[in-house]
């Protein structure tokens, strides 16, 4: 692996290195060159920054009265192919909080995969003596939640303070 590789091939190797999918011999060869060559090292660092930016979460956590509130920073879709869906699932399932509110005000679309993940989060929290509530549900998302009956399990509120009080 060296500077004379085709640019696309070089980027593919960098991507495999960053995702830790190179075998041990390839890692040794990669690091032997890329970490010693200033030009290639700069390219690696740029790729690392791009990957880090892409992985930046669209979700923020904060606490309100002992309740974890999860909110999307910008427009989000909870659909089969959307990264926001995986982030939501990971954030809820990997946290120790059992009282969680998800603010859906920036969710523009939800499909069966999104509904399934909401139910997975709900079930996880209930199994751990907790609860999931949603606030600020957009009309589009509310319609889908109502049609599927999920809104009868996951309580929805228009006001975050009202949702926080409902945990008591």
Backbone torsions as a table, in degrees:
resi	resn	phi	psi	omega
1	UNK	NA	122.0	-177.0
2	UNK	-153.7	-177.4	-177.1
3	UNK	-66.6	-19.4	-176.3
4	UNK	-82.9	-0.5	176.4
5	UNK	-65.5	155.0	172.6
6	UNK	-62.2	143.9	-177.4
7	UNK	-54.5	-42.3	-179.5
8	UNK	-66.0	-41.7	178.6
9	UNK	-63.0	-41.6	179.2
10	UNK	-62.1	-43.7	178.5
11	UNK	-64.1	-36.6	178.1
12	UNK	-64.8	-40.4	178.3
13	UNK	-66.2	-42.4	177.7
14	UNK	-60.9	-44.6	179.7
15	UNK	-60.6	-42.5	178.2
16	UNK	-65.9	-37.5	177.9
17	UNK	-63.8	-47.5	-178.3
18	UNK	-66.7	-30.9	179.2
19	UNK	-90.4	4.6	177.0
20	UNK	59.2	42.0	179.0
21	UNK	-112.2	6.4	173.8
22	UNK	-80.6	145.8	175.7
23	UNK	-73.6	168.5	-172.9
24	UNK	-58.5	-41.6	179.5
25	UNK	-64.8	-42.3	180.0
26	UNK	-66.3	-36.7	177.3
27	UNK	-62.7	-44.7	-179.8
28	UNK	-62.0	-44.7	178.6
29	UNK	-64.7	-43.6	179.8
30	UNK	-59.3	-53.3	-177.3
31	UNK	-65.1	-33.4	178.1
32	UNK	-59.3	-36.4	179.4
33	UNK	-94.2	-55.9	-171.1
34	UNK	-63.5	-32.5	-178.7
35	UNK	-83.5	-12.3	178.3
36	UNK	-103.8	-16.5	-178.5
37	UNK	-99.0	118.4	-177.0
38	UNK	-58.2	-44.0	-178.6
39	UNK	-63.2	-46.7	-179.5
40	UNK	-70.1	-35.8	178.7
41	UNK	-63.5	-41.6	177.2
42	UNK	-61.7	-40.3	178.0
43	UNK	-64.0	-40.8	177.5
44	UNK	-62.3	-45.9	-179.6
45	UNK	-62.5	-41.3	177.8
46	UNK	-62.1	-43.8	178.2
47	UNK	-63.1	-40.5	177.8
48	UNK	-60.7	-42.7	179.2
49	UNK	-64.7	-39.8	179.0
50	UNK	-64.5	-43.6	178.9
51	UNK	-63.1	-43.6	179.4
52	UNK	-61.0	-40.2	179.5
53	UNK	-66.5	-40.5	178.9
54	UNK	-66.2	-32.1	-178.8
55	UNK	-83.1	-10.6	179.9
56	UNK	-54.2	131.3	-175.3
57	UNK	-72.6	143.8	173.6
58	UNK	-89.3	4.9	-176.5
59	UNK	-111.7	142.3	173.4
60	UNK	-125.1	144.5	176.8
61	UNK	-110.7	142.2	170.8
62	UNK	-150.5	167.7	-179.7
63	UNK	-111.2	142.0	176.3
64	UNK	-140.6	106.6	177.9
65	UNK	59.6	38.4	179.3
66	UNK	81.4	7.9	-179.8
67	UNK	-115.1	136.0	176.3
68	UNK	-79.3	129.5	178.5
69	UNK	-115.7	122.5	179.8
70	UNK	-106.9	127.2	-176.0
71	UNK	-137.1	139.3	175.5
72	UNK	-78.1	135.9	-178.6
73	UNK	-74.0	-31.7	177.8
74	UNK	-145.8	-177.7	-175.9
75	UNK	-48.4	137.4	-176.8
76	UNK	-140.0	154.6	173.5
77	UNK	-125.6	135.6	175.2
78	UNK	-106.5	73.6	-177.3
79	UNK	-125.6	167.6	-174.6
80	UNK	-48.1	-44.5	-173.9
81	UNK	-98.6	5.9	-174.7
82	UNK	-89.0	135.4	177.7
83	UNK	-64.6	-29.2	-179.7
84	UNK	-59.4	-33.7	-179.0
85	UNK	-65.3	-45.9	178.1
86	UNK	-64.3	-39.6	179.3
87	UNK	-62.7	-43.2	179.6
88	UNK	-60.9	-49.0	-179.3
89	UNK	-58.6	-50.2	-179.9
90	UNK	-59.6	-45.9	-177.0
91	UNK	-61.0	-43.2	-178.1
92	UNK	-74.5	-46.5	-174.3
93	UNK	-73.5	-25.2	-177.5
94	UNK	-95.5	-4.1	179.7
95	UNK	-92.6	156.6	178.3
96	UNK	-87.7	-9.4	179.2
97	UNK	-64.8	139.2	177.9
98	UNK	-114.7	-8.1	175.9
99	UNK	-114.2	106.1	-170.7
100	UNK	-129.5	136.8	172.1
101	UNK	-116.3	131.9	174.8
102	UNK	-111.5	121.5	177.8
103	UNK	-85.4	115.6	-176.5
104	UNK	-100.7	16.1	-175.8
105	UNK	-61.5	-25.1	-178.8
106	UNK	-104.5	7.1	177.9
107	UNK	-86.2	116.3	-175.5
108	UNK	-94.1	-20.9	-176.8
109	UNK	-151.1	145.7	174.8
110	UNK	-142.5	142.2	176.7
111	UNK	-126.2	-169.3	-176.8
112	UNK	-61.1	-33.5	177.5
113	UNK	-65.9	-41.9	178.1
114	UNK	-65.4	-42.2	177.3
115	UNK	-63.5	-40.5	178.3
116	UNK	-62.2	-40.0	178.8
117	UNK	-70.6	-37.7	174.8
118	UNK	-59.9	-43.0	178.7
119	UNK	-66.3	-36.5	177.2
120	UNK	-63.5	-43.2	177.7
121	UNK	-64.4	-44.9	178.3
122	UNK	-57.9	-50.2	-178.8
123	UNK	-61.9	-41.7	178.3
124	UNK	-59.2	-46.6	-178.2
125	UNK	-67.6	-41.3	179.2
126	UNK	-63.8	-41.9	177.1
127	UNK	-59.6	-27.0	-179.6
128	UNK	-101.6	28.7	179.0
129	UNK	57.6	36.2	179.0
130	UNK	-121.8	-162.0	-178.7
131	UNK	-158.1	154.4	176.5
132	UNK	-120.1	131.6	175.2
133	UNK	-128.1	155.5	176.5
134	UNK	-122.5	150.0	178.3
135	UNK	-131.3	157.8	174.1
136	UNK	53.2	47.3	-178.7
137	UNK	-72.4	128.7	178.6
138	UNK	-68.2	153.7	-179.1
139	UNK	-55.6	-38.7	-179.8
140	UNK	-63.1	-45.9	-178.7
141	UNK	-70.0	-40.0	179.3
142	UNK	-60.0	-41.9	-179.8
143	UNK	-59.0	-44.4	-179.7
144	UNK	-68.2	-41.4	178.8
145	UNK	-64.2	-39.5	178.3
146	UNK	-67.7	-44.3	-178.9
147	UNK	-60.8	-35.4	-176.8
148	UNK	-90.7	-8.6	-179.8
149	UNK	84.5	0.6	-179.7
150	UNK	-65.9	-29.4	179.9
151	UNK	-65.8	-17.0	176.0
152	UNK	-79.4	-16.4	177.8
153	UNK	-100.1	-45.6	-178.3
154	UNK	-99.4	110.3	-177.2
155	UNK	-69.9	140.9	-178.6
156	UNK	-115.1	140.5	179.6
157	UNK	-131.9	150.4	175.6
158	UNK	-88.6	-14.9	-174.8
159	UNK	-130.1	129.5	-178.5
160	UNK	-61.8	-41.2	-179.7
161	UNK	-62.4	-39.2	177.2
162	UNK	-62.0	-41.6	179.0
163	UNK	-65.6	-41.8	178.5
164	UNK	-61.7	-45.0	179.8
165	UNK	-62.3	-30.7	-177.0
166	UNK	-67.5	-15.8	178.4
167	UNK	-76.1	-18.2	-177.6
168	UNK	-85.2	NA	NA
